[in-house]
Amino acid sequence: MCKSKQNLFILTFLFLFLTLFLLTPQSARAYMLYENPQRIIISAPANNYKTSSEQVSILGACDWTQPLYLNGQPLEYTAHGFFSVYVNLQIGENTFTFSQGEQTRSITINRTGGGSGSSGSTGGGFSWDNVKFYENSRWGTVKSNNITHRAQADKSQNLLNALAKGTTSRIIGEYGDYYCLADRTFIYKNNVSLLATENEPSGNRITSLTITPRTAQNCTEVNFKADVNALYKTEIDQNQVRFTLYDSSNACQPVYADNPLFSDIQVQSAGENAVQYIFNLKSGAMVNGYYVEFRDGFIVLGLKQPPVLANAAAGDLTGAVILLDAGHGGNDGGASGPPASAGPLEKNINLVITNYAKDYLESRGATVIMTRTDDTESSLAARVSQILEHKPDLAISIHSNSIAETADYGNIRGLRSYYTYPGAYNAASFITERVSQYTALNQTKPQISNLALTRIENTPALLIENAFISNPADYEMMIQSDYQQKFGEAVGRAAAEYILTLAAGNTADSFAVSTMGQAVSSDPANRPITVYLDGQPLQFDVQPIIQNNATLVPLRVIFEALDAQVVWNNETKDLTANKPAADIRLYLALNSQELQITKAGQTHTATLATPATIVDGRVLVPLRAISEGFGCSVSWEAAERSVVIRTIED
C-alpha cells in the first residue's frame, strides 16, 4: 500500500471511530471503561481466606452474556456481570465453584472453630490506677500536625482538640502505648519526640498579646508572644472562646484594637502552672473553625469566620473557598469493585465525581481547591497540609465505601458520611441530607470517626462515601457517567446551599467544642438510642436502654454482630462468649458487676457500672464493656443519642 493510501486509510478509520464515539449516548460511554472480561473473576475474599464467621460474602464479576452457576445452581448478576453471594460456612474447608460454559473458578474459605489468633484488646478499659506516674517529669514535642489527643488512654472516638506540630508539653507519666501530658490527657508515644534534659524548658511566660486580621482567609488571629510552644486547650461556644496554656504564666496586659469577634478579654489562673484567656464574643459574632500554629516565637490562635458573600441573595458564591478531596489516587487505588483491577477502582470513580462537584461550585462563583486533579498519589499528610494552609470555608473528601467480607454485600448499600468534631456536625448533617434528597440514595446519619481528613478544626470537614463499591448493584450504578455527574453535582449543590446558609448566619451553634469532644447540646429524652457497628446500624427487637450512664442491649444481637459465639445458661443465669479468631472469652453473670475477660489464656476482671439485667423477658448486657472486651473502640454521641462501635482504629 502506498503511503498516501495508508494515510487516507488511517484518517478514514479515525473519522469513523470519532463519529461512533460522539453518537454513542452519554450514559453508555461509562462502560467504555469496562469491557466484558469473558471470564470469572473473584475479587473478594482471597483464596484460602480464614474466618470464624458462619457466613461470608463472595464478590466477583463474570461474562455477562452467559448464565453463571455456583456449585451447579444458577446465580444472578447485574447487567454487566457483577455478583455477590452470602454463603454459609461449615467448620473447616469450604470450596465454592463458579462455572460459565467451559470455564470454572473455585475458591476455598476456611472457617476456624477455635485456636489462637491476634487482636488488639483494651481489656477492661482504661483505669487511672494503672497510669505509671514519673517521679521526675520529662518533656516532649508533638511530631506532626493534627495529632489525636485523648482524655483517656483508649481508642474511644471522643477526641480532644487535635494538637499542632511543635506543641511542647511536660510528660508526667505513661499508660501502655500512651504518654500522659501535663494536663492529664494522653497521646500516642510514637507521636512525640522526647527532649534531651539540657533542652527542656524551664518555664513559659506570655509577654504580649495582640489581635490581628488575616483578611485573605477571613480569619482573626490572636498572637501570644511566648518562650515555649506550650500545650493548649481550646473551648468555643456561642458566647466565648476559652484558650488555656499549660506550664505557662501571664506577664502582659492584653492589647487589642477593634475587631469583628471580641468585645473584651479576661485573663485568669486555670490551676497550678496554667493560665486561661477568655475572649467574650460580640453579639452575632460567629466562629466557623479555629487553628493553632507556632510562628517565630508566637503561639497563634486563629479563628475562622463565615464567608462574606457580596451577592448571596442571588445564590452567588463569590468569596467562598471550598476544598474538595478526591480520595486515593496513583498507586493507592482505594477499594476495588466486583471485577477487581479489571474494572474502575475507587480512585477513578472518586476523581470523576469530585470534578463534577468542582465544576458545579465554580459555576456558582466559588473558589475550589482540589487535593488532586488527575491520577496522582497524594499522602494523607499532604492533603491535611492543604487544608491547614488554605483554611477553606468547607472541606469535603469524596470516597466510595466498602465493608468486610463477613457482611452481606448484597444488602449493604447507599450513602454514608463521617466527621470527627462537633464543629462539623451541622455541615455533615445538612450536606448528607441534601445529597440523599437529590440522588434518591438511602443514608444513615453522619458518624463520628477518627479520620485524618476529618480530624481538622479550622473548617467544617467531612468525608462522604457515595455508595458501596462492594455492592454489585451500587457498583453497576457507580461506573455510569450519568450517576457520577448526578452525584458530583448533588455534592456541589448541597455544599453551595450550606455555604449560603452559613454566610447568612442561620446555622445555630455553627461551631462548638467541649473538652470531651462531644456535642454540647442536650439529649432529647424521648429520642431512641441507635447503635452503629463500623458505620452500620444494628437492629434490636428490644430497644436499648440507659441505666447509670451505661447502655444496655439484647445480648444475642451484640455478640453475633461482633462475630462471637455466646451460650446463655438459664439455670445459673450467666453467659460465656467466645471469639476464637481473637482468642478472647468473656464471662458475665446476671446482676454481677464483674466481667471476666480471658485473652490468650490470661484472665482479668473489669468492674461494670451497670450489670446485665432482664427487661421484658430479655437479657440485656452492658454494650461498652462487651465491645471493649472484644477489642473494639466505643464512643457515645450525645447529641444524637447514638453509640458508635468500631472494630478497627482508623
C-alpha positions as CSV (number, residue, x, y, z in Angstrom):
1,M,0.0,0.0,0.0
2,C,1.4,3.4,-1.0
3,K,2.0,6.0,1.7
4,S,-0.8,8.3,0.6
5,K,-3.4,5.4,0.6
6,Q,-2.1,4.4,4.0
7,N,-2.6,7.9,5.4
8,L,-6.1,8.0,3.8
9,F,-7.0,4.7,5.5
10,I,-5.8,5.9,8.9
11,L,-7.8,9.2,8.6
12,T,-10.9,7.3,7.5
13,F,-10.6,5.0,10.5
14,L,-10.2,7.9,12.9
15,F,-13.2,9.7,11.4
16,L,-15.5,6.6,11.7
17,F,-14.2,6.0,15.3
18,L,-14.9,9.5,16.4
19,T,-18.3,9.6,14.7
20,L,-19.3,6.4,16.5
21,F,-18.0,7.7,19.9
22,L,-19.8,11.0,19.6
23,L,-23.0,9.4,18.6
24,T,-22.9,6.9,21.5
25,P,-25.4,8.0,24.2
26,Q,-23.6,9.6,27.1
27,S,-25.0,7.1,29.7
28,A,-23.4,4.2,27.7
29,R,-19.9,5.8,27.5
30,A,-19.2,4.8,31.0
31,Y,-19.0,1.2,30.0
32,M,-16.1,2.0,27.7
33,L,-14.1,2.0,30.9
34,Y,-15.1,-1.6,31.5
35,E,-15.1,-4.4,28.9
36,N,-16.6,-7.8,29.2
37,P,-13.9,-9.9,30.9
38,Q,-15.3,-13.1,29.3
39,R,-14.1,-14.9,32.4
40,I,-15.0,-15.4,36.0
41,I,-13.3,-13.0,38.5
42,I,-13.4,-13.5,42.3
43,S,-12.3,-10.2,43.8
44,A,-13.1,-11.0,47.5
45,P,-12.3,-12.8,49.6
46,A,-8.8,-14.1,48.8
47,N,-8.4,-17.8,48.2
48,N,-7.9,-19.7,51.5
49,Y,-9.4,-16.8,53.5
50,K,-9.8,-17.7,57.2
51,T,-12.6,-16.6,59.4
52,S,-14.6,-17.7,62.4
53,S,-17.8,-16.3,61.0
54,E,-20.6,-18.6,60.0
55,Q,-21.2,-16.6,56.7
56,V,-19.1,-14.5,54.3
57,S,-19.8,-12.7,51.1
58,I,-18.1,-13.7,47.8
59,L,-17.8,-10.8,45.4
60,G,-17.0,-11.1,41.7
61,A,-17.6,-10.5,38.0
62,C,-18.3,-12.7,35.0
63,D,-19.0,-12.8,31.3
64,W,-22.4,-11.0,31.1
65,T,-23.5,-12.9,28.0
66,Q,-23.7,-16.4,29.7
67,P,-25.5,-17.9,32.7
68,L,-23.5,-18.2,35.9
69,Y,-23.7,-21.1,38.3
70,L,-22.4,-21.6,41.9
71,N,-21.9,-25.3,42.7
72,G,-24.4,-26.1,39.9
73,Q,-27.1,-23.7,41.0
74,P,-27.9,-20.6,38.9
75,L,-26.6,-17.3,40.3
76,E,-28.0,-13.8,39.4
77,Y,-25.7,-11.0,38.3
78,T,-26.2,-7.4,37.2
79,A,-26.4,-6.1,33.6
80,H,-22.6,-6.1,33.3
81,G,-21.9,-9.3,35.2
82,F,-21.3,-8.2,38.8
83,F,-22.4,-10.5,41.5
84,S,-22.2,-11.3,45.2
85,V,-23.4,-14.2,47.3
86,Y,-23.6,-14.6,51.0
87,V,-22.6,-18.2,51.7
88,N,-22.9,-20.4,54.8
89,L,-19.7,-22.0,56.2
90,Q,-19.0,-25.3,57.9
91,I,-16.1,-25.7,60.2
92,G,-13.0,-26.5,58.2
93,E,-12.5,-26.0,54.4
94,N,-15.4,-24.8,52.3
95,T,-15.0,-24.9,48.5
96,F,-17.2,-22.9,46.2
97,T,-17.1,-23.5,42.4
98,F,-18.4,-20.9,39.9
99,S,-19.0,-22.0,36.3
100,Q,-19.9,-20.5,32.9
101,G,-19.9,-22.7,29.9
102,E,-16.5,-24.5,29.9
103,Q,-15.0,-22.1,32.5
104,T,-14.8,-22.8,36.2
105,R,-13.3,-20.9,39.1
106,S,-13.1,-22.2,42.7
107,I,-12.4,-20.5,46.0
108,T,-11.7,-22.1,49.3
109,I,-12.7,-20.5,52.6
110,N,-11.5,-21.9,55.9
111,R,-13.8,-21.5,58.9
112,T,-11.9,-21.8,62.2
113,G,-13.7,-23.4,65.1
114,G,-11.1,-22.4,67.8
115,G,-7.4,-21.8,68.4
116,S,-5.5,-18.7,68.9
117,G,-5.5,-15.6,66.9
118,S,-4.4,-12.0,67.3
119,S,-6.5,-9.0,68.0
120,G,-5.9,-5.8,69.9
121,S,-7.9,-5.6,73.2
122,T,-8.5,-2.8,75.6
123,G,-9.3,-5.4,78.2
124,G,-11.5,-3.9,80.9
125,G,-11.0,-0.4,79.7
126,F,-8.9,2.5,80.9
127,S,-8.1,2.9,84.7
128,W,-6.3,5.8,86.3
129,D,-5.0,3.2,88.8
130,N,-2.8,1.8,86.0
131,V,-1.2,5.0,85.0
132,K,2.5,5.0,85.8
133,F,3.4,8.5,87.0
134,Y,7.0,9.6,86.8
135,E,8.9,10.7,89.8
136,N,10.6,13.4,87.6
137,S,8.6,14.8,84.6
138,R,10.1,14.6,81.1
139,W,9.4,17.0,78.1
140,G,8.4,16.1,74.6
141,T,7.3,17.8,71.3
142,V,4.5,16.7,69.0
143,K,6.0,15.5,65.7
144,S,3.2,16.2,63.2
145,N,0.1,18.3,62.6
146,N,-3.4,17.3,63.8
147,I,-2.3,14.6,66.2
148,T,-5.0,12.7,68.1
149,H,-5.3,13.8,71.7
150,R,-7.5,11.9,74.2
151,A,-9.0,12.3,77.7
152,Q,-8.2,8.6,78.4
153,A,-5.6,6.2,77.1
154,D,-8.0,4.2,75.0
155,K,-9.3,4.1,71.4
156,S,-12.5,6.0,72.1
157,Q,-13.8,8.1,69.2
158,N,-14.4,11.0,71.6
159,L,-11.3,13.1,71.0
160,L,-9.9,16.3,72.5
161,N,-8.6,19.2,70.3
162,A,-6.0,17.9,67.8
163,L,-2.5,19.1,68.7
164,A,-0.4,21.1,66.2
165,K,3.1,20.2,65.2
166,G,5.6,21.6,67.7
167,T,3.3,21.5,70.7
168,T,5.7,21.1,73.7
169,S,4.5,19.6,76.9
170,R,5.7,18.2,80.2
171,I,5.1,14.4,80.3
172,I,4.1,13.3,83.7
173,G,3.5,9.5,83.2
174,E,2.6,6.8,80.8
175,Y,0.0,4.1,80.2
176,G,0.9,1.4,77.7
177,D,1.4,3.0,74.3
178,Y,0.4,6.5,75.6
179,Y,2.2,9.3,77.4
180,C,0.3,11.3,80.0
181,L,0.7,15.0,79.4
182,A,0.8,17.9,81.9
183,D,-3.0,18.4,81.7
184,R,-3.5,14.7,82.4
185,T,-4.5,13.9,78.9
186,F,-3.0,11.2,76.6
187,I,-1.2,11.0,73.3
188,Y,0.4,8.1,71.5
189,K,4.1,7.8,72.3
190,N,5.1,7.5,68.6
191,N,3.7,11.0,68.0
192,V,6.1,12.6,70.4
193,S,9.8,13.3,70.3
194,L,11.4,13.4,73.8
195,L,13.7,16.3,74.5
196,A,17.2,15.9,75.9
197,T,17.5,17.0,79.5
198,E,19.6,20.0,78.6
199,N,16.9,21.2,76.1
200,E,14.0,21.0,78.5
201,P,12.3,24.4,79.0
202,S,12.4,26.0,82.5
203,G,9.0,27.7,82.1
204,N,6.8,29.7,79.7
205,R,5.9,33.4,80.1
206,I,3.4,35.2,77.8
207,T,4.9,38.6,77.4
208,S,2.5,40.1,74.9
209,L,-1.0,39.5,73.4
210,T,-2.2,41.2,70.2
211,I,-5.0,40.6,67.8
212,T,-4.6,40.9,64.0
213,P,-6.7,40.2,61.0
214,R,-5.9,37.6,58.4
215,T,-8.1,39.1,55.7
216,A,-7.3,36.8,52.8
217,Q,-8.7,33.8,54.6
218,N,-11.3,35.7,56.7
219,C,-9.7,34.9,60.0
220,T,-8.9,36.8,63.2
221,E,-5.6,35.8,64.9
222,V,-4.6,36.1,68.5
223,N,-0.8,36.3,68.9
224,F,0.8,35.2,72.2
225,K,4.5,36.1,72.5
226,A,5.9,33.0,74.3
227,D,9.1,31.3,75.3
228,V,7.6,27.8,74.7
229,N,5.1,26.4,72.2
230,A,3.0,25.3,75.1
231,L,0.4,22.6,75.4
232,Y,-3.0,24.2,75.0
233,K,-6.8,23.6,75.1
234,T,-9.4,25.5,73.1
235,E,-13.1,25.6,74.0
236,I,-15.6,27.5,72.0
237,D,-19.3,28.1,72.5
238,Q,-21.9,30.7,71.4
239,N,-20.6,33.4,73.8
240,Q,-16.9,33.0,74.3
241,V,-13.6,31.4,73.4
242,R,-11.5,30.0,76.2
243,F,-7.8,29.3,75.5
244,T,-5.8,27.6,78.2
245,L,-2.0,27.3,78.2
246,Y,-0.3,24.8,80.5
247,D,3.0,25.2,82.3
248,S,2.6,28.9,81.5
249,S,2.1,32.2,83.2
250,N,0.8,35.6,82.0
251,A,3.1,38.6,82.2
252,C,1.3,41.1,80.0
253,Q,-1.8,43.2,79.6
254,P,-3.8,42.2,76.5
255,V,-3.8,44.9,73.8
256,Y,-6.5,44.7,71.1
257,A,-7.9,47.1,68.6
258,D,-11.5,46.9,67.2
259,N,-12.1,43.5,65.7
260,P,-15.1,41.6,64.3
261,L,-15.2,39.0,67.1
262,F,-14.3,40.0,70.6
263,S,-15.9,42.5,73.0
264,D,-13.4,42.0,75.8
265,I,-10.6,39.7,77.1
266,Q,-10.2,38.3,80.6
267,V,-7.1,36.5,82.0
268,Q,-7.3,34.1,84.9
269,S,-5.5,31.3,86.6
270,A,-6.5,27.8,85.4
271,G,-5.0,25.8,88.2
272,E,-1.3,25.2,89.1
273,N,1.0,26.4,86.3
274,A,-1.8,27.2,83.8
275,V,-3.3,30.4,82.5
276,Q,-6.6,30.8,80.7
277,Y,-7.6,33.6,78.3
278,I,-11.4,34.3,78.0
279,F,-12.5,36.1,74.8
280,N,-16.1,37.2,75.0
281,L,-17.7,37.3,71.6
282,K,-19.7,40.2,70.3
283,S,-23.4,39.7,69.8
284,G,-24.0,37.9,66.5
285,A,-20.3,37.0,66.0
286,M,-19.8,33.5,64.6
287,V,-16.8,31.2,64.6
288,N,-16.6,28.7,61.7
289,G,-13.4,26.9,62.9
290,Y,-10.2,27.5,64.7
291,Y,-6.5,26.6,64.4
292,V,-3.3,26.9,66.5
293,E,0.1,27.5,64.8
294,F,3.6,28.3,66.1
295,R,5.3,31.1,64.3
296,D,8.6,32.7,65.2
297,G,8.2,32.8,68.9
298,F,4.4,33.3,68.8
299,I,1.6,30.9,69.7
300,V,-1.1,31.9,67.2
301,L,-4.8,31.1,67.9
302,G,-6.7,31.7,64.6
303,L,-10.5,31.9,64.5
304,K,-12.2,31.4,61.1
305,Q,-15.3,33.4,60.4
306,P,-18.2,32.6,58.0
307,P,-17.6,33.6,54.4
308,V,-18.6,37.1,53.3
309,L,-20.6,36.8,50.0
310,A,-21.4,40.1,48.2
311,N,-24.3,38.7,46.2
312,A,-25.5,35.8,48.3
313,A,-29.2,36.7,47.7
314,A,-28.7,35.7,44.0
315,G,-27.0,32.4,45.0
316,D,-23.6,33.8,44.0
317,L,-20.8,32.0,45.9
318,T,-18.1,34.5,45.0
319,G,-16.0,34.9,48.1
320,A,-16.4,31.3,49.4
321,V,-13.5,28.9,49.3
322,I,-14.2,25.1,49.3
323,L,-11.6,22.4,49.3
324,L,-12.5,19.1,47.6
325,D,-10.5,15.9,48.0
326,A,-10.9,13.0,45.6
327,G,-10.0,10.1,47.7
328,H,-6.9,7.9,46.9
329,G,-5.0,8.2,43.6
330,G,-1.9,6.9,41.8
331,N,-0.6,3.8,43.4
332,D,-3.3,4.0,46.0
333,G,-6.3,2.7,44.2
334,G,-8.6,2.6,47.2
335,A,-11.2,-0.2,47.3
336,S,-11.9,-2.4,44.2
337,G,-15.3,-3.5,43.0
338,P,-16.5,-6.8,41.8
339,P,-14.1,-7.0,38.8
340,A,-11.1,-6.0,40.9
341,S,-8.4,-4.4,38.8
342,A,-10.2,-5.3,35.6
343,G,-12.7,-2.5,36.2
344,P,-12.7,1.1,37.5
345,L,-11.2,1.3,41.0
346,E,-12.4,3.6,43.8
347,K,-9.7,6.2,42.9
348,N,-11.2,6.5,39.3
349,I,-14.8,6.9,40.5
350,N,-13.9,9.4,43.2
351,L,-12.0,11.7,40.8
352,V,-14.8,11.9,38.2
353,I,-17.4,12.7,40.9
354,T,-15.2,15.3,42.5
355,N,-14.6,17.0,39.2
356,Y,-18.3,17.3,38.7
357,A,-18.7,18.8,42.2
358,K,-15.8,21.2,41.3
359,D,-17.4,22.3,38.1
360,Y,-20.8,22.9,39.7
361,L,-19.3,25.0,42.6
362,E,-17.2,27.1,40.2
363,S,-20.2,27.7,38.0
364,R,-21.8,29.3,41.1
365,G,-18.7,31.5,41.7
366,A,-16.9,29.6,44.4
367,T,-13.1,29.2,44.5
368,V,-12.4,25.4,44.6
369,I,-9.1,23.9,45.8
370,M,-8.5,20.3,44.7
371,T,-6.1,18.0,46.5
372,R,-5.6,16.2,43.2
373,T,-6.8,16.8,39.7
374,D,-5.6,13.7,38.0
375,D,-4.5,10.1,38.8
376,T,-1.6,11.1,41.1
377,E,-0.9,9.9,44.6
378,S,-1.0,12.4,47.4
379,S,-0.3,11.4,51.0
380,L,-2.8,12.0,53.8
381,A,-0.3,14.3,55.4
382,A,-0.1,16.4,52.2
383,R,-3.9,16.6,51.9
384,V,-4.2,17.7,55.5
385,S,-1.5,20.3,54.9
386,Q,-3.5,21.8,52.1
387,I,-6.5,22.3,54.4
388,L,-4.3,23.8,57.1
389,E,-2.7,26.1,54.6
390,H,-5.7,27.4,52.7
391,K,-8.2,27.4,55.7
392,P,-11.3,27.0,53.4
393,D,-14.9,27.6,54.4
394,L,-15.7,23.9,53.9
395,A,-13.7,20.8,53.2
396,I,-15.2,17.6,51.7
397,S,-13.4,14.4,51.0
398,I,-15.2,12.2,48.5
399,H,-14.9,8.4,48.6
400,S,-16.6,5.1,47.7
401,N,-17.5,2.8,50.5
402,S,-16.6,-0.9,51.2
403,I,-17.1,-3.3,54.0
404,A,-15.6,-6.5,55.4
405,E,-16.3,-9.9,53.8
406,T,-18.2,-11.1,56.8
407,A,-21.0,-8.7,56.0
408,D,-23.7,-9.4,53.4
409,Y,-22.5,-7.3,50.4
410,G,-25.9,-7.6,48.7
411,N,-27.8,-5.9,51.5
412,I,-25.5,-3.0,52.4
413,R,-25.5,-0.1,50.1
414,G,-26.1,3.7,49.9
415,L,-24.7,7.0,51.1
416,R,-22.6,7.4,54.3
417,S,-20.8,10.3,55.8
418,Y,-18.3,10.9,58.6
419,Y,-17.0,13.7,60.8
420,T,-14.8,14.0,63.9
421,Y,-15.5,17.1,65.9
422,P,-18.9,18.7,66.8
423,G,-18.0,21.8,64.7
424,A,-18.5,19.8,61.6
425,Y,-21.7,18.0,62.6
426,N,-24.1,20.7,61.2
427,A,-22.3,20.7,57.8
428,A,-22.1,16.9,57.7
429,S,-25.8,16.5,58.5
430,F,-27.0,19.3,56.2
431,I,-25.0,18.1,53.2
432,T,-25.7,14.4,53.7
433,E,-29.5,15.0,53.8
434,R,-29.4,17.2,50.7
435,V,-27.3,14.8,48.7
436,S,-29.6,12.0,49.7
437,Q,-32.5,14.1,48.6
438,Y,-31.0,15.0,45.2
439,T,-29.8,11.5,44.4
440,A,-32.5,9.4,46.0
441,L,-29.8,7.4,47.8
442,N,-30.6,6.0,51.2
443,Q,-28.5,7.3,54.0
444,T,-27.6,7.0,57.7
445,K,-27.0,10.0,59.9
446,P,-23.3,11.2,59.9
447,Q,-21.0,9.1,62.0
448,I,-18.1,10.2,64.3
449,S,-14.8,8.7,63.1
450,N,-11.1,9.5,63.7
451,L,-10.1,10.1,60.1
452,A,-7.1,12.2,59.0
453,L,-9.2,14.4,56.7
454,T,-12.0,15.0,59.2
455,R,-9.7,15.5,62.2
456,I,-9.3,19.1,61.3
457,E,-10.8,22.1,63.2
458,N,-10.1,25.1,61.1
459,T,-13.2,24.4,58.9
460,P,-16.1,22.1,58.9
461,A,-14.5,18.9,57.5
462,L,-16.4,15.8,56.4
463,L,-15.9,12.7,54.4
464,I,-18.7,11.4,52.2
465,E,-19.0,7.9,50.7
466,N,-21.1,8.0,47.6
467,A,-22.2,4.3,47.7
468,F,-20.8,0.8,48.4
469,I,-18.2,-0.4,45.8
470,S,-18.6,-3.8,47.5
471,N,-22.3,-4.0,46.5
472,P,-22.8,-5.2,42.9
473,A,-25.9,-3.0,42.3
474,D,-24.1,0.1,43.7
475,Y,-21.0,-0.6,41.6
476,E,-23.1,-1.1,38.4
477,M,-24.6,2.4,39.2
478,M,-21.3,4.0,40.2
479,I,-19.5,3.3,36.9
480,Q,-22.2,5.1,34.9
481,S,-21.3,8.6,33.8
482,D,-24.8,9.9,34.4
483,Y,-24.7,8.7,38.0
484,Q,-21.2,10.2,38.5
485,Q,-22.4,13.5,37.2
486,K,-25.6,13.4,39.2
487,F,-23.8,12.6,42.5
488,G,-21.0,15.1,41.9
489,E,-23.4,17.9,41.2
490,A,-25.5,16.9,44.2
491,V,-22.5,17.3,46.4
492,G,-21.8,20.7,44.8
493,R,-25.4,21.9,45.2
494,A,-25.6,20.7,48.8
495,A,-22.2,22.4,49.6
496,A,-23.4,25.6,47.9
497,E,-26.6,25.7,49.9
498,Y,-24.7,25.1,53.2
499,I,-22.3,27.9,52.4
500,L,-25.2,30.3,51.7
501,T,-26.9,29.3,54.9
502,L,-23.6,29.8,56.8
503,A,-23.0,33.2,55.3
504,A,-26.5,34.3,56.2
505,G,-25.8,33.4,59.9
506,N,-28.6,30.9,60.0
507,T,-26.7,27.9,61.3
508,A,-27.3,27.8,65.1
509,D,-24.2,26.7,67.1
510,S,-22.1,27.0,64.0
511,F,-19.1,25.7,65.9
512,A,-19.0,24.1,69.3
513,V,-16.2,22.3,71.1
514,S,-16.3,20.5,74.5
515,T,-13.4,19.1,76.4
516,M,-14.5,15.6,75.7
517,G,-15.1,16.2,72.0
518,Q,-18.8,15.6,72.4
519,A,-21.6,17.8,71.2
520,V,-22.7,20.4,73.8
521,S,-26.4,20.2,73.0
522,S,-28.7,18.4,75.4
523,D,-30.2,15.0,74.7
524,P,-33.9,14.8,73.9
525,A,-35.0,12.2,76.4
526,N,-37.5,10.6,74.1
527,R,-35.1,10.0,71.2
528,P,-34.4,6.3,70.8
529,I,-30.8,5.1,71.1
530,T,-29.1,4.0,67.9
531,V,-26.1,1.6,67.8
532,Y,-23.6,1.6,64.9
533,L,-21.0,-1.0,64.3
534,D,-18.4,0.0,61.7
535,G,-20.9,2.5,60.3
536,Q,-23.8,0.1,60.1
537,P,-26.9,0.4,62.3
538,L,-27.8,-2.6,64.4
539,Q,-31.4,-3.8,64.6
540,F,-32.9,-4.7,68.0
541,D,-36.2,-6.3,68.8
542,V,-36.0,-4.8,72.3
543,Q,-34.8,-1.2,72.4
544,P,-31.5,-0.3,74.1
545,I,-31.9,1.4,77.5
546,I,-29.6,3.6,79.7
547,Q,-29.0,2.8,83.3
548,N,-26.4,4.6,85.4
549,N,-24.9,6.2,82.3
550,A,-24.4,2.7,80.7
551,T,-26.2,1.5,77.5
552,L,-27.7,-2.0,77.8
553,V,-28.7,-4.0,74.7
554,P,-30.1,-7.5,73.9
555,L,-27.3,-10.0,74.4
556,R,-27.5,-12.1,71.2
557,V,-27.6,-9.1,68.8
558,I,-24.4,-7.6,70.0
559,F,-22.5,-10.8,70.4
560,E,-23.5,-12.0,66.9
561,A,-22.7,-8.6,65.4
562,L,-19.2,-8.9,67.0
563,D,-18.7,-12.3,65.5
564,A,-18.8,-14.1,68.9
565,Q,-20.4,-17.3,69.9
566,V,-22.5,-16.9,73.0
567,V,-24.0,-19.5,75.4
568,W,-26.6,-18.4,78.0
569,N,-27.3,-20.7,80.9
570,N,-30.8,-20.1,82.0
571,E,-30.4,-22.1,85.3
572,T,-27.3,-20.3,86.5
573,K,-28.2,-17.0,84.8
574,D,-24.8,-16.4,83.3
575,L,-23.2,-16.4,79.8
576,T,-20.0,-17.3,78.2
577,A,-19.0,-15.7,74.9
578,N,-16.1,-16.9,72.7
579,K,-14.4,-15.2,69.8
580,P,-12.0,-17.9,68.7
581,A,-10.3,-15.8,65.9
582,A,-9.1,-13.3,68.6
583,D,-8.7,-16.0,71.4
584,I,-10.9,-14.0,73.7
585,R,-13.5,-15.3,76.1
586,L,-16.0,-13.3,78.2
587,Y,-17.9,-14.5,81.2
588,L,-20.7,-12.5,82.7
589,A,-23.4,-13.4,85.3
590,L,-26.8,-11.7,85.7
591,N,-26.8,-8.8,88.2
592,S,-23.0,-9.1,88.7
593,Q,-20.8,-6.1,88.4
594,E,-17.8,-8.1,87.3
595,L,-16.9,-9.0,83.7
596,Q,-14.2,-11.7,83.3
597,I,-12.1,-11.3,80.2
598,T,-9.7,-14.1,79.1
599,K,-7.3,-13.4,76.3
600,A,-4.6,-15.8,75.2
601,G,-5.1,-17.7,78.5
602,Q,-4.7,-14.6,80.7
603,T,-7.8,-13.6,82.7
604,H,-8.6,-10.3,84.3
605,T,-11.7,-8.7,85.7
606,A,-13.4,-5.5,84.7
607,T,-15.8,-3.7,87.0
608,L,-19.2,-2.7,85.4
609,A,-21.1,0.5,86.2
610,T,-24.3,-1.4,85.5
611,P,-24.7,-5.2,85.5
612,A,-26.6,-7.3,83.0
613,T,-30.3,-7.4,83.7
614,I,-33.6,-8.7,82.4
615,V,-36.2,-6.4,80.8
616,D,-39.5,-7.7,79.3
617,G,-38.1,-11.2,79.5
618,R,-34.9,-10.4,77.5
619,V,-31.4,-10.4,78.9
620,L,-29.7,-7.0,78.3
621,V,-25.9,-6.6,78.6
622,P,-23.7,-3.5,79.0
623,L,-22.7,-2.6,75.5
624,R,-19.5,-0.7,76.1
625,A,-18.0,-3.3,78.4
626,I,-18.8,-6.2,76.0
627,S,-17.5,-4.3,72.9
628,E,-14.3,-3.1,74.6
629,G,-13.8,-6.6,76.0
630,F,-13.5,-7.8,72.4
631,G,-11.0,-5.1,71.5
632,C,-13.4,-2.5,69.9
633,S,-13.5,1.2,70.5
634,V,-16.7,2.7,71.7
635,S,-18.0,6.3,71.8
636,W,-21.2,8.0,72.8
637,E,-22.6,10.7,70.5
638,A,-24.7,12.6,73.0
639,A,-26.5,15.0,70.6
640,E,-27.8,12.1,68.6
641,R,-28.1,9.5,71.4
642,S,-26.1,7.0,69.4
643,V,-23.3,4.6,70.3
644,V,-20.5,4.2,67.7
645,I,-18.5,0.9,67.8
646,R,-15.5,0.4,65.6
647,T,-13.6,-2.9,65.3
648,I,-10.6,-1.2,63.7
649,E,-8.8,2.0,64.6
650,D,-8.8,4.5,61.7
